[in-house]
Amino acid sequence: MANEKDAVEREETDETPGSYEEIMDRIYGEKLYQDVVADEEIVKKVCEKYGLDSDTVYAKDLTREMRNYEEALWIIKEMGNLPLLAQHAENEEGGGINSLEIYICEIYAFGEGKAVIEGKCREFGVNPHETTVSELTIEQLIEIGEEAYEVSDHPKG
């Protein structure tokens, strides 16, 4: 995830990735959640929402739902002023993360970010051409992320 302190090195194996819990255990081991997420405010909000103690909860113990909530908080905080679609970004040709669309395409290594955003925005009754990231709710951002995950070729555990 974009807000972690340390880059995670993945082991190359011929095995299937395993369940979400197994993957998290391999990645984080016995690291405290507060030690792997750089933003203390986000850690606090996640722990408050899910009734966790930030001083004792291990990163590996966070569920996918909790991590999705964390990511949505991070997206709003770090990308709130950005447009949903790349075509409305100020530096459309400049590269980098300039919209929610580009972020989704980078995270899930696919080119369907625009279609996912437009589809979900239709469901939400939101015009993706006139909306910034911060105008979406946390729940809407989570739904967009879940849809992107489901339609991507990203390994499912």
C-alpha positions in Angstrom: 0.0 0.0 0.0 1.2 3.5 -0.8 1.5 4.6 2.8 3.7 2.0 4.3 7.1 2.9 5.7 9.1 0.0 4.4 8.9 -1.6 1.0 7.9 -5.2 1.2 10.1 -7.7 -0.6 8.1 -10.6 -1.9 9.6 -14.1 -2.1 9.6 -15.7 -5.5 7.9 -19.1 -5.2 6.1 -21.5 -7.4 3.3 -21.8 -4.9 0.0 -20.0 -5.1 -0.1 -16.9 -3.0 -2.3 -18.3 -0.2 -5.1 -16.8 1.7 -5.2 -13.1 2.6 -4.3 -14.0 6.2 -1.3 -16.1 5.1 -0.1 -13.4 2.8 -0.3 -10.7 5.6 1.5 -13.0 8.0 4.3 -13.5 5.5 4.6 -9.8 4.8 4.2 -8.3 8.2 5.2 -11.1 10.7 5.1 -9.6 14.2 5.2 -5.9 13.2 2.8 -3.6 15.0 0.3 -1.9 12.7 1.4 1.5 13.9 5.0 0.6 12.9 4.1 -0.1 9.2 1.8 2.8 8.5 3.5 6.2 8.3 0.4 8.2 9.1 -0.5 8.1 12.8 -3.8 9.8 12.2 -4.9 7.1 9.8 -3.8 4.4 12.2 -5.8 6.1 15.0 -9.0 6.3 12.8 -8.7 2.7 11.7 -8.2 1.5 15.2 -11.1 3.6 16.5 -13.5 2.4 13.8 -12.7 -1.3 14.4 -12.2 -1.2 18.2 -8.5 -2.0 18.1 -5.6 -0.9 20.4 -3.0 0.8 18.2 -0.3 -0.1 20.8 -0.9 -3.8 20.5 -2.5 -4.7 17.2 -0.3 -6.4 14.7 -0.4 -5.4 11.0 -1.0 -9.0 10.0 -4.2 -9.0 12.1 -6.0 -6.3 10.0 -8.6 -7.8 7.8 -9.0 -6.8 4.1 -12.0 -4.7 5.1 -9.8 -2.7 7.6 -7.1 -2.3 5.0 -9.6 -1.0 2.5 -10.8 1.5 5.0 -7.2 2.6 5.6 -6.6 3.0 1.9 -9.7 5.1 1.4 -8.6 7.4 4.3 -5.2 7.7 2.7 -6.7 8.4 -0.8 -8.9 11.2 0.6 -6.0 12.7 2.6 -3.3 12.5 -0.1 -5.3 12.8 -3.3 -8.5 14.6 -2.3 -8.0 17.6 -4.6 -7.4 15.4 -7.7 -10.0 14.6 -10.3 -11.5 11.1 -10.6 -10.5 10.8 -14.3 -7.1 11.3 -15.8 -8.5 13.4 -18.7 -9.4 16.1 -16.2 -6.0 16.2 -14.6 -3.9 19.3 -14.9 -0.8 17.4 -15.9 -2.5 14.7 -17.9 0.6 14.1 -20.0 3.1 14.7 -17.2 3.0 11.2 -15.7 2.7 10.3 -12.0 -0.5 9.9 -10.0 -2.7 12.8 -11.1 -6.1 11.2 -10.7 -8.0 8.3 -9.0 -8.0 6.6 -12.4 -4.2 6.5 -12.7 -3.9 5.4 -9.0 -6.3 2.5 -9.6 -4.5 1.5 -12.9 -1.2 1.5 -11.1 -2.3 -0.4 -8.0 -4.1 -3.1 -10.0 -1.7 -3.1 -13.0 -4.5 -2.8 -15.5 -6.0 -0.2 -17.8 -9.7 -0.4 -16.8 -9.6 2.3 -14.1 -11.7 4.7 -16.1 -14.4 2.1 -16.8 -14.6 1.1 -13.2 -14.9 4.6 -12.0 -17.5 5.6 -14.6 -19.5 2.5 -13.8 -19.5 3.0 -10.0 -20.2 6.7 -10.4 -23.3 5.8 -12.5 -24.5 3.7 -9.5 -23.7 6.5 -7.1 -25.4 9.2 -9.2 -22.1 11.1 -9.4 -20.7 12.8 -12.5 -17.1 11.5 -12.7 -16.2 14.4 -15.0 -17.0 17.0 -12.4 -16.0 15.3 -9.2 -12.8 15.3 -7.2 -11.7 12.5 -5.0 -12.7 14.3 -1.7 -16.2 14.6 -2.9 -16.6 10.8 -2.7 -17.4 9.1 0.6 -15.1 6.6 2.2 -17.6 3.9 1.4 -17.7 4.9 -2.3 -13.9 4.8 -2.5 -13.9 1.4 -1.0 -16.6 0.2 -3.5 -14.5 1.5 -6.4 -11.4 -0.2 -5.0 -13.3 -3.5 -4.6 -14.7 -3.3 -8.1 -11.2 -2.6 -9.5 -9.8 -5.6 -7.6 -12.5 -7.9 -8.8 -12.2 -7.0 -12.5 -8.4 -6.9 -12.5 -6.1 -9.8 -13.1 -4.7 -9.1 -9.6 -4.2 -12.5 -7.8 -7.1 -13.3 -5.5 -6.4 -15.1 -2.3 
